[in-house]
Amino acid sequence: MSSAILVFSAVYLFLVNRGIPPGPVGLPFFGYWPFMNNRNCHLKLKEMKKKYGDIFSFRVTGCLYINLGSIRAVREAHLTKSDCFNERISKFSLLSHVFEEGIGFIYGEPWKIIRNFFTKTLKRRLANSIKTHKVDSLYDSIRSTISDLKDKEGQLVNLTEVLIHKCNTNLRLLLFDEFGISYDKIREINELYVPELSFKTPMNSLLCGIIARYFVFPWMPEFYDFMKSHKKIEKLLYQIIDEHKSTYNKEHIRDIIDEYFAERDKRRDESDPSAKYFTDKTLMASLIQFVADGVLSVASFTGMMAKSLIDHPEEQEKLYEEIREVIGETYLSGYRIPKGANTLVNFYCIHKDPELYAEPEKFNPSRFIQVDGKRREELPILFGIGKRACLGENITMTEVFLFLTTIVQHFHLTSAESSNSSYELFLNGKLLIYAQPRHKKD
């Protein structure tokens, strides 16, 4: 009997793994997860790239991951074959739990319709903000950031905390105007989201499926803080949605929530079956992504770029001088990719690829500027690529650009001796710096 089971298992594994990219075997149930940690997982994957090539596979708690370690592989998967790779993890994972039924984790026709609605709505609201001068609030928040840093007179300050406060105001006005959601509620959502963000480490984010849900996460004390915070966020957003329902007037659309209701009602009036996709759950989960990621991503990206400039003062000065001048189941590369496999866009390997970048370990932002007709090096893919690319890329990078250039224009930045690495900064949202006012004439 035992021999039959072994033979059956061997045949099953052979058929399941037939044709897929090569990769490490790992342990039963846990896969390769025990052999990596948050500090070295990117380096481990880089080592495996050297051994197995740009595209290789590994498993974590029963889930198959396909590592995409080059821009060529990413483009083949998410551009050339985007129809085959545009879904999300369907099993339990931290991301699928947080954004369940939201724009980032729905599929097929519902995803296309909801994404199309939010894409058009965000573009229209941004254009309207510019037209009605509401975008001036962005410049006001940047000016107040400069004022706040000047008031510190070069003393130690948490830049990330300052930026989160300013970004809360910007996002509130863009999505909800003055009366849709109060500033305090936006701030409360982001404060509750911090434990979630801290728990979504690279290693925890790889965990998925039944084994992870019932046999790994329950042994992590922080998991219960994660779940508790998420339930509070959901409750708060549902309260906001219910308040909007009770005061909704189709003749007076106040914010993005009212626009969602209006689109749903329009489709219902036209007997359009797609109206059923506009659920409260989809709205709530999408708002989590817009509100939390919309604020923390701007603050974190700006902070990490500021940290890089602090670590490389020569580039900080180069940027300052430039500012002064300017402004005063498919197959992938022949491998069979079974349905349900998850692509892992390996940003670290891609951005450290010596075939793409000369001296990839060196911090050199000038590499992305075309000089003397020479070919510009490949731009980073921070927001993903293809149909699942982040909707908020333009808005986020506009804010990052304005905050970073204005701060460097007015201050010379240095860090405390105990300054965190960029990785720690992204997780805990704390960047302690000294902002010394520049006394040059601009």
Contacts in CASP RR format, 6 or more apart in sequence:
PFRMAT RR
TARGET T0000
AUTHOR 0000-0000-0000
METHOD contacts of the structure
MODEL  1
MSSAILVFSAVYLFLVNRGIPPGPVGLPFFGYWPFMNNRNCHLKLKEMKK
KYGDIFSFRVTGCLYINLGSIRAVREAHLTKSDCFNERISKFSLLSHVFE
EGIGFIYGEPWKIIRNFFTKTLKRRLANSIKTHKVDSLYDSIRSTISDLK
DKEGQLVNLTEVLIHKCNTNLRLLLFDEFGISYDKIREINELYVPELSFK
TPMNSLLCGIIARYFVFPWMPEFYDFMKSHKKIEKLLYQIIDEHKSTYNK
EHIRDIIDEYFAERDKRRDESDPSAKYFTDKTLMASLIQFVADGVLSVAS
FTGMMAKSLIDHPEEQEKLYEEIREVIGETYLSGYRIPKGANTLVNFYCI
HKDPELYAEPEKFNPSRFIQVDGKRREELPILFGIGKRACLGENITMTEV
FLFLTTIVQHFHLTSAESSNSSYELFLNGKLLIYAQPRHKKD
16 338 0 8 1.000
18 336 0 8 1.000
19 335 0 8 1.000
19 336 0 8 1.000
20 57 0 8 1.000
20 64 0 8 1.000
20 66 0 8 1.000
20 335 0 8 1.000
20 336 0 8 1.000
20 337 0 8 1.000
20 338 0 8 1.000
20 341 0 8 1.000
21 52 0 8 1.000
21 55 0 8 1.000
21 56 0 8 1.000
21 57 0 8 1.000
21 66 0 8 1.000
21 67 0 8 1.000
21 332 0 8 1.000
21 335 0 8 1.000
21 337 0 8 1.000
22 52 0 8 1.000
22 56 0 8 1.000
22 57 0 8 1.000
23 48 0 8 1.000
23 51 0 8 1.000
23 52 0 8 1.000
23 56 0 8 1.000
23 57 0 8 1.000
23 58 0 8 1.000
24 32 0 8 1.000
24 35 0 8 1.000
24 48 0 8 1.000
24 58 0 8 1.000
25 31 0 8 1.000
26 32 0 8 1.000
26 34 0 8 1.000
26 35 0 8 1.000
26 58 0 8 1.000
26 59 0 8 1.000
27 34 0 8 1.000
29 61 0 8 1.000
29 62 0 8 1.000
29 211 0 8 1.000
29 215 0 8 1.000
30 60 0 8 1.000
30 61 0 8 1.000
30 211 0 8 1.000
30 216 0 8 1.000
31 58 0 8 1.000
31 59 0 8 1.000
31 60 0 8 1.000
31 61 0 8 1.000
31 62 0 8 1.000
32 58 0 8 1.000
32 59 0 8 1.000
32 60 0 8 1.000
33 60 0 8 1.000
33 61 0 8 1.000
33 203 0 8 1.000
33 206 0 8 1.000
33 207 0 8 1.000
35 44 0 8 1.000
36 44 0 8 1.000
36 45 0 8 1.000
36 203 0 8 1.000
37 203 0 8 1.000
38 201 0 8 1.000
38 202 0 8 1.000
38 203 0 8 1.000
38 423 0 8 1.000
41 202 0 8 1.000
41 203 0 8 1.000
41 206 0 8 1.000
42 202 0 8 1.000
42 346 0 8 1.000
42 348 0 8 1.000
42 349 0 8 1.000
45 67 0 8 1.000
45 69 0 8 1.000
45 346 0 8 1.000
45 348 0 8 1.000
45 349 0 8 1.000
46 348 0 8 1.000
46 349 0 8 1.000
46 352 0 8 1.000
48 56 0 8 1.000
48 58 0 8 1.000
48 67 0 8 1.000
49 56 0 8 1.000
49 67 0 8 1.000
49 69 0 8 1.000
49 346 0 8 1.000
49 349 0 8 1.000
53 69 0 8 1.000
54 68 0 8 1.000
54 69 0 8 1.000
54 70 0 8 1.000
54 72 0 8 1.000
54 73 0 8 1.000
54 333 0 8 1.000
55 66 0 8 1.000
55 67 0 8 1.000
55 68 0 8 1.000
55 69 0 8 1.000
55 73 0 8 1.000
55 332 0 8 1.000
55 333 0 8 1.000
55 335 0 8 1.000
56 66 0 8 1.000
56 67 0 8 1.000
57 64 0 8 1.000
57 65 0 8 1.000
57 66 0 8 1.000
57 67 0 8 1.000
57 341 0 8 1.000
58 65 0 8 1.000
58 67 0 8 1.000
59 65 0 8 1.000
60 206 0 8 1.000
60 207 0 8 1.000
60 208 0 8 1.000
60 212 0 8 1.000
61 207 0 8 1.000
61 208 0 8 1.000
61 209 0 8 1.000
61 211 0 8 1.000
61 212 0 8 1.000
61 216 0 8 1.000
62 208 0 8 1.000
62 209 0 8 1.000
62 211 0 8 1.000
63 89 0 8 1.000
63 91 0 8 1.000
63 206 0 8 1.000
63 208 0 8 1.000
63 209 0 8 1.000
63 342 0 8 1.000
64 338 0 8 1.000
64 340 0 8 1.000
64 341 0 8 1.000
64 342 0 8 1.000
65 206 0 8 1.000
65 341 0 8 1.000
65 342 0 8 1.000
65 343 0 8 1.000
65 344 0 8 1.000
66 77 0 8 1.000
66 332 0 8 1.000
66 337 0 8 1.000
66 341 0 8 1.000
66 342 0 8 1.000
66 343 0 8 1.000
66 344 0 8 1.000
67 344 0 8 1.000
67 346 0 8 1.000
68 74 0 8 1.000
68 77 0 8 1.000
68 343 0 8 1.000
68 344 0 8 1.000
68 345 0 8 1.000
68 346 0 8 1.000
68 350 0 8 1.000
69 345 0 8 1.000
69 346 0 8 1.000
69 349 0 8 1.000
69 350 0 8 1.000
69 353 0 8 1.000
70 349 0 8 1.000
70 350 0 8 1.000
70 353 0 8 1.000
70 355 0 8 1.000
71 350 0 8 1.000
71 353 0 8 1.000
71 356 0 8 1.000
71 378 0 8 1.000
71 381 0 8 1.000
73 332 0 8 1.000
73 333 0 8 1.000
74 345 0 8 1.000
74 350 0 8 1.000
74 381 0 8 1.000
74 385 0 8 1.000
75 385 0 8 1.000
76 332 0 8 1.000
76 333 0 8 1.000
77 84 0 8 1.000
77 85 0 8 1.000
77 332 0 8 1.000
77 343 0 8 1.000
78 85 0 8 1.000
78 86 0 8 1.000
78 343 0 8 1.000
78 345 0 8 1.000
78 384 0 8 1.000
78 385 0 8 1.000
78 386 0 8 1.000
78 387 0 8 1.000
78 388 0 8 1.000
79 385 0 8 1.000
79 386 0 8 1.000
81 330 0 8 1.000
81 332 0 8 1.000
82 386 0 8 1.000
82 387 0 8 1.000
84 329 0 8 1.000
84 330 0 8 1.000
84 337 0 8 1.000
85 330 0 8 1.000
85 343 0 8 1.000
86 111 0 8 1.000
86 387 0 8 1.000
86 388 0 8 1.000
87 107 0 8 1.000
87 108 0 8 1.000
87 340 0 8 1.000
88 95 0 8 1.000
88 96 0 8 1.000
88 104 0 8 1.000
88 105 0 8 1.000
88 107 0 8 1.000
88 388 0 8 1.000
89 95 0 8 1.000
89 96 0 8 1.000
89 105 0 8 1.000
89 208 0 8 1.000
89 342 0 8 1.000
90 96 0 8 1.000
90 340 0 8 1.000
91 208 0 8 1.000
91 209 0 8 1.000
91 210 0 8 1.000
92 208 0 8 1.000
92 209 0 8 1.000
92 210 0 8 1.000
92 212 0 8 1.000
92 213 0 8 1.000
93 205 0 8 1.000
93 207 0 8 1.000
93 208 0 8 1.000
93 209 0 8 1.000
93 212 0 8 1.000
94 196 0 8 1.000
94 199 0 8 1.000
94 200 0 8 1.000
94 204 0 8 1.000
94 205 0 8 1.000
94 207 0 8 1.000
94 226 0 8 1.000
95 105 0 8 1.000
95 200 0 8 1.000
95 205 0 8 1.000
96 105 0 8 1.000
96 208 0 8 1.000
97 230 0 8 1.000
98 196 0 8 1.000
98 200 0 8 1.000
98 230 0 8 1.000
98 285 0 8 1.000
98 288 0 8 1.000
99 105 0 8 1.000
99 285 0 8 1.000
99 286 0 8 1.000
99 288 0 8 1.000
99 289 0 8 1.000
100 281 0 8 1.000
100 285 0 8 1.000
101 279 0 8 1.000
101 281 0 8 1.000
101 282 0 8 1.000
101 285 0 8 1.000
102 114 0 8 1.000
102 281 0 8 1.000
102 282 0 8 1.000
102 284 0 8 1.000
102 285 0 8 1.000
102 286 0 8 1.000
102 288 0 8 1.000
102 289 0 8 1.000
103 111 0 8 1.000
103 114 0 8 1.000
103 115 0 8 1.000
103 118 0 8 1.000
103 282 0 8 1.000
103 285 0 8 1.000
103 286 0 8 1.000
103 289 0 8 1.000
103 391 0 8 1.000
104 111 0 8 1.000
104 286 0 8 1.000
104 289 0 8 1.000
104 388 0 8 1.000
105 285 0 8 1.000
106 114 0 8 1.000
106 277 0 8 1.000
106 282 0 8 1.000
109 274 0 8 1.000
109 277 0 8 1.000
110 274 0 8 1.000
110 277 0 8 1.000
110 282 0 8 1.000
113 274 0 8 1.000
113 277 0 8 1.000
114 277 0 8 1.000
114 278 0 8 1.000
114 282 0 8 1.000
114 286 0 8 1.000
115 391 0 8 1.000
117 260 0 8 1.000
117 263 0 8 1.000
117 278 0 8 1.000
118 286 0 8 1.000
118 391 0 8 1.000
119 391 0 8 1.000
121 256 0 8 1.000
121 259 0 8 1.000
122 256 0 8 1.000
122 391 0 8 1.000
122 392 0 8 1.000
122 395 0 8 1.000
125 174 0 8 1.000
125 175 0 8 1.000
125 256 0 8 1.000
126 135 0 8 1.000
126 174 0 8 1.000
126 394 0 8 1.000
126 395 0 8 1.000
128 134 0 8 1.000
129 135 0 8 1.000
129 173 0 8 1.000
129 174 0 8 1.000
134 173 0 8 1.000
134 174 0 8 1.000
134 177 0 8 1.000
137 169 0 8 1.000
137 170 0 8 1.000
137 173 0 8 1.000
138 170 0 8 1.000
138 399 0 8 1.000
138 402 0 8 1.000
139 402 0 8 1.000
141 166 0 8 1.000
141 167 0 8 1.000
141 169 0 8 1.000
141 170 0 8 1.000
142 166 0 8 1.000
142 402 0 8 1.000
142 403 0 8 1.000
142 406 0 8 1.000
144 166 0 8 1.000
145 162 0 8 1.000
145 163 0 8 1.000
145 166 0 8 1.000
145 403 0 8 1.000
145 406 0 8 1.000
145 407 0 8 1.000
146 406 0 8 1.000
146 407 0 8 1.000
146 410 0 8 1.000
148 162 0 8 1.000
149 157 0 8 1.000
149 162 0 8 1.000
149 407 0 8 1.000
149 410 0 8 1.000
149 411 0 8 1.000
149 435 0 8 1.000
150 410 0 8 1.000
150 437 0 8 1.000
152 435 0 8 1.000
153 437 0 8 1.000
154 411 0 8 1.000
154 434 0 8 1.000
154 435 0 8 1.000
154 436 0 8 1.000
154 437 0 8 1.000
155 434 0 8 1.000
156 416 0 8 1.000
156 432 0 8 1.000
156 433 0 8 1.000
156 434 0 8 1.000
157 432 0 8 1.000
157 433 0 8 1.000
157 434 0 8 1.000
157 435 0 8 1.000
158 430 0 8 1.000
158 431 0 8 1.000
158 432 0 8 1.000
159 302 0 8 1.000
159 303 0 8 1.000
159 306 0 8 1.000
159 407 0 8 1.000
159 431 0 8 1.000
159 432 0 8 1.000
159 433 0 8 1.000
159 435 0 8 1.000
160 299 0 8 1.000
160 300 0 8 1.000
160 303 0 8 1.000
160 425 0 8 1.000
160 429 0 8 1.000
160 430 0 8 1.000
160 431 0 8 1.000
161 429 0 8 1.000
161 430 0 8 1.000
163 298 0 8 1.000
163 299 0 8 1.000
163 302 0 8 1.000
163 303 0 8 1.000
163 403 0 8 1.000
164 190 0 8 1.000
164 295 0 8 1.000
164 296 0 8 1.000
164 299 0 8 1.000
164 429 0 8 1.000
165 187 0 8 1.000
166 403 0 8 1.000
167 294 0 8 1.000
167 295 0 8 1.000
167 298 0 8 1.000
167 299 0 8 1.000
167 399 0 8 1.000
168 183 0 8 1.000
168 186 0 8 1.000
168 187 0 8 1.000
168 190 0 8 1.000
168 295 0 8 1.000
169 183 0 8 1.000
170 298 0 8 1.000
170 399 0 8 1.000
171 186 0 8 1.000
171 290 0 8 1.000
171 291 0 8 1.000
171 294 0 8 1.000
171 295 0 8 1.000
172 181 0 8 1.000
172 183 0 8 1.000
172 186 0 8 1.000
174 395 0 8 1.000
175 181 0 8 1.000
175 255 0 8 1.000
175 256 0 8 1.000
175 290 0 8 1.000
175 291 0 8 1.000
176 254 0 8 1.000
176 255 0 8 1.000
176 256 0 8 1.000
176 257 0 8 1.000
177 254 0 8 1.000
177 255 0 8 1.000
179 254 0 8 1.000
179 255 0 8 1.000
180 240 0 8 1.000
180 244 0 8 1.000
180 254 0 8 1.000
180 255 0 8 1.000
180 257 0 8 1.000
181 240 0 8 1.000
181 255 0 8 1.000
185 236 0 8 1.000
185 240 0 8 1.000
186 291 0 8 1.000
186 295 0 8 1.000
188 236 0 8 1.000
189 233 0 8 1.000
189 236 0 8 1.000
189 237 0 8 1.000
189 288 0 8 1.000
189 291 0 8 1.000
189 292 0 8 1.000
190 291 0 8 1.000
190 292 0 8 1.000
190 295 0 8 1.000
190 296 0 8 1.000
192 229 0 8 1.000
192 232 0 8 1.000
192 233 0 8 1.000
192 236 0 8 1.000
193 229 0 8 1.000
193 233 0 8 1.000
193 288 0 8 1.000
193 292 0 8 1.000
193 296 0 8 1.000
194 229 0 8 1.000
194 429 0 8 1.000
195 222 0 8 1.000
195 225 0 8 1.000
195 226 0 8 1.000
195 228 0 8 1.000
195 229 0 8 1.000
196 226 0 8 1.000
196 229 0 8 1.000
196 230 0 8 1.000
196 233 0 8 1.000
196 292 0 8 1.000
197 292 0 8 1.000
197 296 0 8 1.000
197 427 0 8 1.000
198 222 0 8 1.000
198 427 0 8 1.000
198 428 0 8 1.000
199 220 0 8 1.000
199 222 0 8 1.000
199 223 0 8 1.000
199 225 0 8 1.000
199 226 0 8 1.000
201 427 0 8 1.000
204 220 0 8 1.000
207 216 0 8 1.000
207 217 0 8 1.000
208 342 0 8 1.000
217 223 0 8 1.000
233 288 0 8 1.000
233 292 0 8 1.000
234 284 0 8 1.000
234 288 0 8 1.000
237 284 0 8 1.000
237 287 0 8 1.000
237 288 0 8 1.000
238 280 0 8 1.000
238 284 0 8 1.000
240 257 0 8 1.000
240 287 0 8 1.000
241 257 0 8 1.000
241 280 0 8 1.000
241 283 0 8 1.000
241 284 0 8 1.000
244 254 0 8 1.000
244 255 0 8 1.000
244 257 0 8 1.000
244 258 0 8 1.000
244 261 0 8 1.000
245 261 0 8 1.000
248 258 0 8 1.000
248 261 0 8 1.000
250 261 0 8 1.000
250 262 0 8 1.000
250 265 0 8 1.000
253 259 0 8 1.000
253 262 0 8 1.000
256 290 0 8 1.000
257 283 0 8 1.000
257 287 0 8 1.000
260 278 0 8 1.000
260 283 0 8 1.000
263 278 0 8 1.000
264 275 0 8 1.000
264 278 0 8 1.000
265 275 0 8 1.000
267 274 0 8 1.000
267 275 0 8 1.000
267 278 0 8 1.000
268 275 0 8 1.000
294 392 0 8 1.000
294 395 0 8 1.000
294 396 0 8 1.000
296 429 0 8 1.000
297 396 0 8 1.000
298 396 0 8 1.000
298 399 0 8 1.000
298 400 0 8 1.000
298 403 0 8 1.000
299 429 0 8 1.000
300 425 0 8 1.000
300 426 0 8 1.000
300 429 0 8 1.000
301 382 0 8 1.000
301 396 0 8 1.000
301 400 0 8 1.000
302 399 0 8 1.000
302 400 0 8 1.000
302 403 0 8 1.000
302 404 0 8 1.000
303 425 0 8 1.000
303 431 0 8 1.000
304 422 0 8 1.000
304 425 0 8 1.000
304 426 0 8 1.000
305 400 0 8 1.000
305 404 0 8 1.000
306 404 0 8 1.000
306 407 0 8 1.000
306 413 0 8 1.000
306 431 0 8 1.000
306 433 0 8 1.000
307 415 0 8 1.000
307 419 0 8 1.000
307 422 0 8 1.000
307 425 0 8 1.000
307 431 0 8 1.000
308 315 0 8 1.000
308 363 0 8 1.000
308 422 0 8 1.000
309 315 0 8 1.000
309 316 0 8 1.000
309 319 0 8 1.000
309 408 0 8 1.000
309 413 0 8 1.000
310 316 0 8 1.000
310 413 0 8 1.000
310 414 0 8 1.000
310 415 0 8 1.000
310 419 0 8 1.000
310 433 0 8 1.000
311 363 0 8 1.000
311 415 0 8 1.000
312 363 0 8 1.000
313 414 0 8 1.000
315 363 0 8 1.000
315 364 0 8 1.000
315 365 0 8 1.000
315 366 0 8 1.000
316 408 0 8 1.000
316 412 0 8 1.000
316 413 0 8 1.000
318 366 0 8 1.000
319 365 0 8 1.000
319 405 0 8 1.000
319 408 0 8 1.000
320 408 0 8 1.000
320 409 0 8 1.000
320 412 0 8 1.000
320 438 0 8 1.000
323 405 0 8 1.000
323 408 0 8 1.000
323 409 0 8 1.000
324 409 0 8 1.000
324 440 0 8 1.000
324 442 0 8 1.000
327 405 0 8 1.000
327 409 0 8 1.000
328 442 0 8 1.000
329 336 0 8 1.000
329 337 0 8 1.000
329 338 0 8 1.000
329 339 0 8 1.000
330 337 0 8 1.000
331 337 0 8 1.000
345 381 0 8 1.000
345 384 0 8 1.000
345 385 0 8 1.000
347 380 0 8 1.000
347 381 0 8 1.000
347 382 0 8 1.000
350 356 0 8 1.000
350 381 0 8 1.000
351 357 0 8 1.000
351 360 0 8 1.000
351 380 0 8 1.000
352 360 0 8 1.000
352 361 0 8 1.000
353 360 0 8 1.000
354 360 0 8 1.000
356 377 0 8 1.000
356 378 0 8 1.000
357 367 0 8 1.000
357 377 0 8 1.000
357 378 0 8 1.000
358 367 0 8 1.000
358 377 0 8 1.000
367 376 0 8 1.000
367 377 0 8 1.000
368 376 0 8 1.000
368 377 0 8 1.000
368 379 0 8 1.000
369 376 0 8 1.000
370 376 0 8 1.000
382 393 0 8 1.000
383 389 0 8 1.000
383 390 0 8 1.000
383 392 0 8 1.000
383 393 0 8 1.000
383 396 0 8 1.000
384 390 0 8 1.000
390 396 0 8 1.000
407 413 0 8 1.000
407 435 0 8 1.000
409 438 0 8 1.000
409 442 0 8 1.000
410 437 0 8 1.000
410 438 0 8 1.000
411 435 0 8 1.000
411 436 0 8 1.000
411 437 0 8 1.000
411 438 0 8 1.000
412 435 0 8 1.000
412 436 0 8 1.000
412 438 0 8 1.000
413 433 0 8 1.000
413 434 0 8 1.000
413 435 0 8 1.000
413 436 0 8 1.000
414 433 0 8 1.000
414 434 0 8 1.000
414 436 0 8 1.000
415 431 0 8 1.000
415 432 0 8 1.000
415 433 0 8 1.000
415 434 0 8 1.000
416 432 0 8 1.000
416 433 0 8 1.000
416 434 0 8 1.000
418 432 0 8 1.000
419 431 0 8 1.000
419 432 0 8 1.000
419 433 0 8 1.000
420 428 0 8 1.000
420 430 0 8 1.000
420 431 0 8 1.000
424 430 0 8 1.000
425 431 0 8 1.000
END
